[in-house]
């Protein structure tokens, strides 16, 4: 278990002694570690932390730790790991400062479905905007409706890959984000799945999205006019778009002929 370059464990039946031995014997040869559905609240968090520092990518999915243990990881360990994924865990009681250290220094951050409170989300956005090295940010499943429109737009436009699926954004927030995309941006890939974009001006919708390389609109509500504008922009005007995901969205597929775009952009209907 301690030698593979990439290791993923899901719900293993291991005793506390076995977990301790596992972390103590981990080497830097394991660059990618994924743990899912495990309870580590009994373990020495410093031993866990030293093991995680040997990796380059860590995924903690449905992992049970005490609040103090999470604070220790976010403050002392995770900021030194390039790719950090902590998902499907209630982090609402984690200290804001500890969370901020991780988003300030990591290259890839995934905090989807972590139930962050309002103060945590505001601090996250105010901090990550200063991380000029970050390459991807995944906030899927977080309710961002109360976050500043301008701040959110500036954050989204400054990171190459952003996932905002199921974030309950408001029309004003969408409009602010799309308007910001008309300027100088780093954003290339944007996931807007499971959202309602129907009230955004169709011209702004099409022009903003056509400047990106990859767009996901899975289960996304848009209007016929928006789709027509996007199709026109892609076919007859400037467009950087290479990938458009419409899977699991029959209404969208019925309103746009994928064959018309297939020669210009890859349309994912899976």
N, C-alpha and C positions, 0 to 999 in steps of 0.2 A: 504493500500500500504506500510505502514512503518513497518509492523510486520513480514512478512515472512522471513524465514531463507535464502531463495534464491529468488531473484526478478529480472526479466528481463522486460524491457520496450522498445518497438519498435515503434517509431513514435507517441507517445501519444500526443493528442491535449490538451496541458496544457498551461495556461497563465503564465507570469513571476511570478506573485504572488503565483500561485500554485506550481511552481517549487521551489521557495524560501521556502515555507512552507514544501514541501516534504523533502528537505534536512535538514531543521532545526529540523524536527521531527523524522528523522531516528535514530534508536538505534543500538547498537551493536548486537542485535538479527539478523539483516540482515547481514549475513556473506559473501554472494555472490551477487554482484550487476552488472547487465548488462544493458547498455544504448545503443540504436541503433537509428540512424537517428533522432537526437534531436539537437536543437540549444540552447546552453547555453551561448552564447556570451554576453548576457545582464546581466547575474547573477553575484553576488558577489563571486569571486573565493575562497575566504577564507571560506565562508559558505559551498560551495561545498567540499572544501578540508577537513574541519572538519567532514563532513558526510562520505567521502570516507575513512578516517582514522579508522572508526568504523568497516570496512569490512576486510575480509581476501583475497578477490578476486574481482577484478574490471575489467570489460570489457567495453571499449569505442570504439564503432564501428560506423563510419560515424557521429561522434559527432563534432559539430561546436563550437570552442572556438577561442578567439583572441590569437595571438602569446604570449603576456604577460601572459595570463591565462595558456597556456600550459607550459611556462617556470616555472611558480609558482608551478604547479602540479608536474612536473618532478623533480624540485629541492627540494621541501619541503614536498610533500605528498606521491607520488608514491614510493619512496625508502623505506617507512615504511610498505608497503603493500606486503605480500608474493607473491601474484600472480597478475601480471599486464598484461593486454592485451589492446593494443592501435593499432587498425588496420583500414585500408582503410581511412587514413587521411594523408594529406600532412604536414609532420613535418620538411620539409627541411629548415625552417627558425628558428627552435628551437635552443637555445644556446647549444653548444656542452657540456659545463660543466653541464648543467641541465640534459641532456640526460644521461651523464656519471654517475651521482649519482644514477639514477634508475637502470641501468644495473649492477652497482657495488654492490648493496645490495639486490635486489629482488631474490626470489627463482625460480620463473617462469616468463620469459619475452617473450612476443609475440609482435613483431613490424612489422608484415607482411604487405606489401603493404602500406608503410608509406613514400615512396619517399625520403628517407634520402639522403643527398648529400655526396660526397666523403669524406670530412673531418669528417662528423658525423659517417659514417660507419667505418672509420679507428679508430676514438676515441672509438667507441663502442667495436670493437674487442680488442683494446689495454687495455680497462678497464675491460671488462667482464672476461678476462683471469685471473684477480686477484680476482674474485668472486668465492672462493672455495666452497661456499654453494649452488651455483646455480644448479638447477636440470633440467631445460629445457630452450631452446632458439629457438625461431621461427623467422626466417628471410626470410620466403617465399615471393617471389615477389620483393625482393630487387636485384638490379643489383650489384653483388659482383665481377664482372670480373676484376676490377682494384685493388682489395685488395691484400695484400701480400700473396703469396702462403704459406710461412712458418707460418705466423701469423694465417691465416685461419685454417690451418691444426692443429696447436696447440690448438686453441680455440675449434674446433669441437671435438677433441679427449678428451678434458678435461671436457665435459658436458655430463651427462647421456642421454639426449634426445635432438636431434637437427633436425630442419626442414630447408632444403636448397632447397625446391621445387621452380622451376622457378627463379633461381638466376643467370642464364647465366654464370656459371662457365666455365673457360677455361680448356683445357686438362691438362695443367701444374698444375693447381689448383687441379683437380681431382687426378692426379698422386701423388701430394704432400700429399693430405688427405689420400688416400689409403695406401701410404707408411707409414705414421704416425700411421695408425691403426694396423700395425704389431708389434708395441711396447706396452708399458704399457699405458692403456687408461681407462677412465671412461665411454666413450660412449657405450650405449647399444641399442639405437633406433635412426635410421637415415632415413630421408625422402629425396629421390633423385628424386621425381616425376617431370615430364615435363623437363627433362634434356637430354643431348646427351653425353653418356659415351662410345660410340663406339671406340674411339681411345685409351682408356686405355688398357694396356696389360692384356690379358685374365687371366693369372695366378695371377697377382696382384689383379685384380678385384675380382676373386673368393676367394682368400685367405683372403683379407681384409674384405669382406662382411660376410664371414662365421664366423668371430670372433664376430659379433654382434648378438643381440637377435632378433631384428626386423628391417626389411628393406622394404621400400616402393619404388617400381619402376613403379608407375602408369604413363602411357604415356612416359616412358623413352626409349630412343633409345640405344640398346645394340646389339652386334653381336651374331651370332650363336655360335662362338667359346667361347665367354664370358659365354654364358648360359651353354654350355657343360662343361666348367671348373667348373662353380658354382655347377652344378648338380653332377659332380664327387666328388667335395670337400664335399658336403653335404652328399652324400650317402656312400662314402668309406673312407673319411678321417675325421679329427677333424672338428666339426662344433658346434657352440653355437646357431645357428639360430633356432628360434622357429616360426617366423612369416614372411611370404613373400607376399607382396601385389603386384599383377599384374593386378589389375582391370583396365578397360578402356584401355587395351593394347592387342589388338587381335594379333598383330604380335609376341609379346613375347609368348603368350599362344600357338600359333601355332607352335613355335619352341621348346617348352619344354613340356613334358608330365607331367601334374600336378599329375597324379596318381602315378608316380614313386617317388614323394616326399611326398605324402600325409601322409605316415606312419611315416615320420621323422620330417616334418615341416608343419605347417598350411599354406596353400596356399590360399590367398584371391583373388577370381576371380570376386567379385561383382562389 
